[in-house]
Amino acid sequence: MWQGRVGFGLSLGALGAALAGCGEDGGRASASESQGVSASEGSSQGTDNPTGPPTGSASDSDAGSASNSATQTTPGTASDSSTAAITGDTSTGTTAANNSSSGPGTDSTAAGTDGETTMGLPACDGDDQGGFDFSYLWVANTDQGSISKVNTETKIEEARYFSDLTQNGNSSPSRTSVNITGRFVVVSNRNTGWVTKVAANNDDCVDKNANGVIDTSLDKDSILPWGSDECVLWSTQVTNNIFSGGAGPRATAWTPGEFNEQTCKYENQKVWIGWLTGPGQAVMGQLDGETGALEATVPLGNWPLYDAPNGYAPYGAAVDADGFVWTTAVFSDQVWRVDPVTLEVKMWQAGNGDSHYGMTVDSKGKVWFANWQGHGGVSTFDPVTETWSIVEGSTGNVFRGIAVDADGNVWTANNGGALGCGMIQVSADTKTVVTFHQFDPCGTPVGVSIDVAGKVWMVDYNGWAFKMDPQNYAKELVNIANVHYTYSDMTGGGLLNAVIPK
């Protein structure tokens, strides 16, 4: 069994008791809601250019139409790869007053769950419960309009799925986020506004055509036509108003939901997505994790305009142990926090030369940033003391994705500057540089994530990834075909470790 144990909910004070009662132990910790942009994404992908200001044009045919409508769909069956057959209802995004989420420190066992009991075993029966015995890295194939499912132990790409009904690179998938048990992933498509959920485990897939088997991708070369893969559970278009290259959904994060100590299940899990409703008008939307229904939209007032006149959507997102949702505006020095219960929004501004790209949250509640411009270093914000710090010796670089592991190491992908191509390692406790890691080959590393075994993954835009052991720094090259403008919590380790400290 993987030793990344899961348990969250009730109130924070009752968390330890709940975990003990369900045979839980402390999980490995990391966070990786890291962000980045690619070296050469074409305009059809809504590009974010690392060698200059993010550029790109929208490819959505409904550009200029209503920005807050959400079409909730369940992929149906498709007879060929050129036709997307989808069925479902249409729902309109609600305002804060209609929010149905449960948030920080709640004691809820609301319905609407992912029904997770841990690999089908009896709930809370002994010390083997509360974890999961599979672990995947989910990589967005931006130029293909798909996502790859890579086994983090064997390093084999076990499946590949189209990310939306477009079935090509015009959808421009980027951010992937994995829920706290690793059983589900969502991927956001920047150029079409669709957010799609995929199950990692066949037990969670749905036999929609009732043929007695789960029809799904079996390897990297077998992508099923849209609507026919029964592990693709839902797809919701959070916006059809892709009026510019920066308007589409970017920031993407799961909340853990509430932990039911009677069933040892996580219930009422939510997905948070950020997009623009108009030039410089940003929102964070809350989706029901089980159904994909858009339940609330939260405006982020006075959103900064980078690359005026349109600006960019909230760029990255992460959830802390109190359930708060954090996000950033790219290349600004601001960080935003949403209370998922009251939907209250709070913003802090660094004023220290920060220029945020990637961001994540550690198990102590501190927010970490990879800075692409400005001072070009690694920085952090403490929401308790409301103070900012820049890691000495890290400045003058071009940082992208960022993640924090269970041992308090901060890992950040670097695309150039003083240190060159590779990944910096920083101590979260001392706020000092540990070392800089070089990789061969090293093209445009963007995404960083920590798997449930504590291994560090760095995904390169140019078509590969590295798995690194943080103890001895041994590196393994993993080839993954296509272009990967991907970052955020690609393994689920970020959410797990932010919620359950080691």
N, C-alpha and C positions, 0 to 999 in steps of 0.2 A: 504493500500500500504506500502511496505517497504520504509523506509526513507533513504536508501542508494542511493542517486541520482548519476547519471552518466553524464559526459560531458567532452570531451577532444578533442583536435585537434586544427585546425586553428594554430595560434601562441599562445605562453603562454600569451602574452599580451592581446590577444583577447579572452582568455578563459572565463574570468568573464562576459564579454558582451554577449558572445554566450550563456552561461548558463542562464543569466538573460532573454535573449530573448526567450529562450525555456522553461521558467518556471522551471529551475533547482534550487536546493538548494545544500548546501554543503553536501557531503557524509561523512559517518563514515569512519574512516581511520584505516587501518592496513596493514601490509605486512607479508607474511608468506611463502616466498620461503625458507622454512627451510629444512634442510637435516638431515638424520639420518641413522643408520644401525641397523639391527635386531640382536636379541640375538642368534638365532639358525637357520638361514637360511641355508638350505642344498646346496650342490654344484650345484644342478640342477637349483638353483635360482640365481646364480651369487652372492654369499653372500658378505656382508659387516659386519664383526663380531664386535660387540661393546665391547667385552671383550678382544680384541686383534686386530692386524692388519687385515684389510679387507681381506677375503680369498674367494676363489671360483673358479670354473672351468666353462668354456663356454660349452653350450649345442648346439650351432648352428652348423648345419651340413655343412655349407659353410665356416667354420673357415679357414682363410688364403686366401680367395678370395678378390676381389676388395673391398676397404673400402669406396669408395665415391659414390657408385651407390644408387639411390633412386628409389624404385618401388612404384609408386603412384597407389592406388587401391580404388575402391568403392565396399564395400561389396555387393555381389549379393544375390542370394537365395541358400539355402542349404537344402538338403533333409533329412539329418541326422546329428547328432552331431559329427560324426567322420570325415566328409568331409567338408573342407572349400571351398566354391565356391565363387571366387572373380573375378571380371572383372575390366579392366582398362588399362591404358597405362603405359609404362615404361619411366621414365625420368632420366637423369643423372644430379647430382648436379653440379651447375655452380660455377664459381669463383667470386671473389669480383667484377670484372669488369662487370659482367652481373647482378649485383644486381638491383632489381626493387623496393626495399622498400622505403617508405617515413619515415623520422625519426624526430629528435628533432625539434620542432618549425616549422613544415611545415604547409602549407595552402592548402592541397590537398583534393580533393573529388574524388579520383580515384575509378574506378570500381573494382569489385571483393570484394563484401561486404558480410556480414552475413545477410543483410537485416533486421536489428533490428529496430523496431519502438517503442518498449516497449509494449509487450503483445498485439500487433495488434491494439492499439489505435491510433487515429490521431496524427501525429507527432507534437510536440511543441504546443499542444493545452491546455494551462492552466497549473496550478501548479502540477497536478497529473502526468504529463509526465516526462520521463527521469529516472524513477526508474523501479523496477520490483517487482512483488508481489509474488515471490517464492524465496526460498533460500535453497540450498542443500550443504551438505558436501559430497565430493567425496573421497571414501577411496579405496585404492588399496588392493585387497586381493591377496597377493603375492604368496601364496602357491596354489591358485586355478586358477590363470591366469584370474582374473576378477576385476571389480570395482563395488563398491556399491554406490547407490544414496540415501542419508539419508536426510530426511526433517529436517531442523534445528529447526523448530517450534514444530512439532509433535514428533520428534525424531524417526520416523518410517522409516525403510528402504523400500523405495517405488519400487526399481528396482535393478537389478544386470545384468551386461553385461560382456561377454568375452572381454578381452582386445586385443586379436589378434587371428589369425586363428589357433594358436596352441591349444587353448581351454583347457589348463591345466597349472599347475604351472611352467612348463619348460620355459614359456615366462617371468616369474619373473617381473610383473609390479610393479612399485614403485612410481615414481613422477607423480602426477596429477596437472594440472593447469587449472584454470577456467578463462574465459574471463571477461572483465570489466562489462558486464551486467548480468553475471551469467547464460547465456543461453547455453553456450557450455563448455565442458571440453575436455582436451586431456590427455592421459595417455601414458607414455613411458615404453616399455618393454625391460628390460636390457639384456635379454639373446637371443633375436631374432632380435632386431633392429627396431621393428615396433612401430610407433606412431599412436594412434587411437583417432579419434574425436567422441564424443557422444553429442547429443542434450538433454538438460534438459526438454524442453517443447515440447509436441506433435505437436504444431503448426510449429515447426522447423524440424520435422521429415519428411521423404519422403516416400510416398506410392509407393514403387518400383514395387510391383507386381500388382498395379492398381486394388486392390480388394475393394477399397472404405474405408478401415480402416487402421489405423497404427498398424502394428503387432510389438509389443514390450513387454519387460518384465513388469510384473504388480506387482511383489513383490520380496522379497529376495530369494524365492525358484524357481522362473521361469526364468532361464537363457535360452534364445533361442539359437539354434545352430548358429554358425558363418555364417554371410551372410543373416540371416533371420530376424534379429532385425532391423527395419526400422528407429530407432533412432541412430544407429551407422552409421555415415555419410561418413567417409573415414578412410583409414588406409594406411600409407606410411612407407615403410621400408627404413629408412635413411642410414642404413648400414647392409650388410650381412657378414661383416668381424668381427665376435665376437671372436677374437683370444685369449681372456683371460677373466677372471671373471670381470675385471674392464673396459673392452673396450666398452660395450654397452651404449646406451643413458641413461643419468641421468638428468643433468640440463635441466629444462623444464619451459618455461614461455611464456605467451601471452604478446604482446604489445597492447595498447588500440586502435591503428589505428588513423585515423583522424576523428574528429567530424564535421559533415556537419550541419551547423546551419540552412540550409533550410529544411532539412528532420529530423533533430535531430537523425541521425543515426551515428554509428561508422562504418567507411569504411576502407578497406585496412588493416584489422587486420592481424598480423603475429604471428607465433609461433616460438620460438627459442629453439633449442635442442642442447645439447653437447654430443660428443662421441669421441672415439679415432679412428684414421685411421691407427695407428701403435703404437708400444711401445713408450710411452712418446710423442706421436704426437696427440695433441688435436685440435678439431675444434668446432666451434659453427655454426649450420646450421639454415637458415631461411626458414620456410615453409609458403606458402600462407594459411591463416586461413580458407578460404572458400573451397579451392580445395585440400589442402594437398600437392601441388606441391613443391618440394625442389627448391628454387630460388637462393640460394647462400650458400657457405660454407666459413667460415672465420677461417684461421689457427691461433692458439694461440702459438706463437713461444716460445721456451725454456720452455716448459711445465715441471713442476717439477715431478720427479719420486718418488712416494711413493709406497712401495712394489715393488721395482725393480725386474725384468727388464722391466715390462710392464706398470705399473702405473695405474691410474684411470682416467676416463673421467671427464670433468667438472661436479662438484657435485651438485651444486644448481644454480639457476638463479633468478633474479628479475629485474624489469624494473622501472626506476625512472620517475619523472614527466617530465623530459626533453626528455624522450624516449630512453635513454641509457640503454643497456642491461648489467647487472653485473653478474659475475660468479666467482667461487672460485675453487681452486685445494684442494682436501681434505687433511687435516692434514698439510697443508702448511700455511705460513703467508702472502700469496699473494692474491690480489684481482685484477680482470681483468674487463675492461670496453670496450664494443664494440659500436661504433657509427653506428646505423643502416642505415644511409644515405651514409656515406663515407666508412664504414666498417673499419675505423681506429681502432686499438686496443691499449689500454694503460694498463700498469700494475703498481701496487704499492705494495711494500713489507713493512711489519710492523717492523720487527726486534725487536719485543718486547716479543717474546715467544708465540705469537698466534699460534694456531693449529686448523684451521677452519674446522667446520663440517657444521652446519646450517648457513644460511645467509638470510638477508632480507634488504629492503630499506624503510626508513620512509618518511613521507610527506615533510620533510625538505631536503631530498636528502642525508641524512647520511646513511651509510651502517653499518649494525649490524651483529655481528658474535657470534655464539655459538661455543665455543672451547672445543674439546673433549680430547685433550692432551695438552702438553705445560703447560701454567699456569692454564688451565682449568677454565677459567672465561668467562664472557660476555665482548665483546670489540666492539669498533665502529671506523669508519673511516669517516672523513670529507673531501670530495673531493675538497672543496673550499680552505681550508687551508692546505690540504694534511697532516693532523695530525691524529694520532692514540691515542685512550684512552682505558684503561682497567677499568671496573667498580670495585671500591674498595669493598671488602667483597664478591665478587662473585667467587673468584678463588678456585682451588682445587677440581673441580667437573668434571663431565662427561656429558657435554651438547650436545644436539642433535638439534631438531627442534626449530625454533625461529620465532616470529611474533611481530609486533608492532601495537597497536590499535590506535583509533582516539584521545584518551586522552593522548597519549605520554607514554603509558606503554609498556615495552618490556617484552614478555613472552617467556620463554625458558624451554624446557623439560630437565630434568636431570635424568641420569641413575645411579648415585652413587656418590662416593667421599665424600667430607665433609658434604654436605647437604642431601645426600641420594636420594631416589626415589621420584620424584615429579616435581614441576615446580616453577622456580624463577620468581619474578616480579620485574622489574627494572624501575626506572624513566628515560626516555630518556632525559629529560631536565636537571636534576641534576646529572645524571650518578651515582645514588646511588641505593642500594638494598631497595626495599619497604618491601617485605616479601617473605617467601618461603611457598608454598602450598603443603600439603601432601594429598594423595589420597588413598582410600581403596576400591578396591584392587589397587595395583601399581606393575606392572610387569616390562615392558620395554617401558616406554613412549618415543615416537619418534617424531610424527608429532604434530605441533601446528598451528592453524589457527584461524582467527577472522571472524565471519560471518557478514552479512550486518546489523544485529541488534546490533552488538558490543559484542556479547557473545564469550567467549574464548572456543575453542575446543582443547582437547589434546587426541590424538589417541595412544593407547597402542598396541605394537606389538602383545601382547598375546591374543587379541580378543575382545577388547572393546574400548570405548571412553568415555570421560567425557565432559559435557557441563557445563561451569562455568560462573556465573554472576559476572562481574568484579566490580560491585558496592557493593554487599553484600557477595560475595564469595560462594554463594549457588552452590552446585555441584549436577549434575544429571548423573547417570551411564547409558550409552547406550551400550548394547551388540550388537556387530557386529561379526558374525561368521568368522572364519579363521584368518590367520596370516597377520598382517598389517605392512609391512615395507614401510611406506608411510609418506611423508612429502612434503612440498612446499605449494603453494597457493591453498588449497583444497576447498575454498569457493568463491574465487574471491574478497574477502574483501581486500586482500593485494594489488592487483593492483589498485582497486578502491580508496583506501585510500592513496596510494602513489601518485596517480595522482591528486586527488581532496581533499585537506586538509579540515578538519572539520572547 
